[in-house]
Amino acid sequence: MDNRIKEFINLWVGKQLESIHCACEILDFGFSGDFVLHGMGLTRVILNDDIINDY
C-alpha cells in the first residue's frame, strides 16, 4: 500500500492502520485498539455494454 494513503488513513481515523482485508467486495480496515472500519462495494453486471439491474 502506498505510504501516503496509509498515513492519511492513520491521520483521519486517529489510530494506527494494522491491516486491510478484502473479500467479496467487502473491505475491513483493522486498526490498533480493536477498531475496524467496514465498507462494502456494489456490483454491476454488464451484458452487451448495458448494466443489468435486478428490479
MODAVEN-V245980 format. One record per residue. N is the residue number from 0. RES is the residue in three letters. SS is DSSP state (@ for helix, = for strand, . for the rest). NEAR is the number of other ideal C-beta (glycine too) atoms within 12 Angstrom. D_LAST is the distance of its C-alpha to the last C-alpha in Angstrom with 2 decimals. Layout:
BEGIN
n: <N & N>
res: <RES & RES>
ss: <SS & SS>
near: <NEAR & NEAR>
d_last: <D_LAST & D_LAST>
END
This chain:
BEGIN
n: <0 & 1 & 2 & 3 & 4 & 5 & 6 & 7 & 8 & 9 & 10 & 11 & 12 & 13 & 14 & 15 & 16 & 17 & 18 & 19 & 20 & 21 & 22 & 23 & 24 & 25 & 26 & 27 & 28 & 29 & 30 & 31 & 32 & 33 & 34 & 35 & 36 & 37 & 38 & 39 & 40 & 41 & 42 & 43 & 44 & 45 & 46 & 47 & 48 & 49 & 50 & 51 & 52 & 53 & 54>
res: <MET & ASP & ASN & ARG & ILE & LYS & GLU & PHE & ILE & ASN & LEU & TRP & VAL & GLY & LYS & GLN & LEU & GLU & SER & ILE & HIS & CYS & ALA & CYS & GLU & ILE & LEU & ASP & PHE & GLY & PHE & SER & GLY & ASP & PHE & VAL & LEU & HIS & GLY & MET & GLY & LEU & THR & ARG & VAL & ILE & LEU & ASN & ASP & ASP & ILE & ILE & ASN & ASP & TYR>
ss: <. & . & @ & @ & @ & @ & @ & @ & @ & @ & @ & @ & @ & . & . & . & = & = & = & = & = & = & = & . & . & = & = & = & = & = & = & . & . & . & = & = & = & = & = & = & . & . & . & . & = & = & = & . & . & = & = & = & . & . & .>
near: <15 & 9 & 10 & 10 & 14 & 20 & 14 & 14 & 26 & 20 & 13 & 14 & 20 & 14 & 19 & 17 & 27 & 21 & 18 & 21 & 17 & 16 & 12 & 11 & 14 & 17 & 18 & 20 & 26 & 21 & 22 & 15 & 12 & 8 & 19 & 20 & 21 & 17 & 16 & 13 & 12 & 12 & 13 & 12 & 11 & 10 & 9 & 7 & 6 & 9 & 13 & 12 & 11 & 8 & 4>
d_last: <37.39 & 38.95 & 41.48 & 40.57 & 37.01 & 38.42 & 41.01 & 38.47 & 36.30 & 39.53 & 40.61 & 37.28 & 36.97 & 40.73 & 40.80 & 41.53 & 38.52 & 39.36 & 36.34 & 32.82 & 30.62 & 27.37 & 25.28 & 21.64 & 21.06 & 22.73 & 25.98 & 28.84 & 31.80 & 34.81 & 37.67 & 41.14 & 41.56 & 38.52 & 36.09 & 32.67 & 29.90 & 26.50 & 23.72 & 20.32 & 18.55 & 14.97 & 14.25 & 12.97 & 13.07 & 14.78 & 15.70 & 18.30 & 18.29 & 14.65 & 11.96 & 9.18 & 5.78 & 3.81 & 0.00>
END
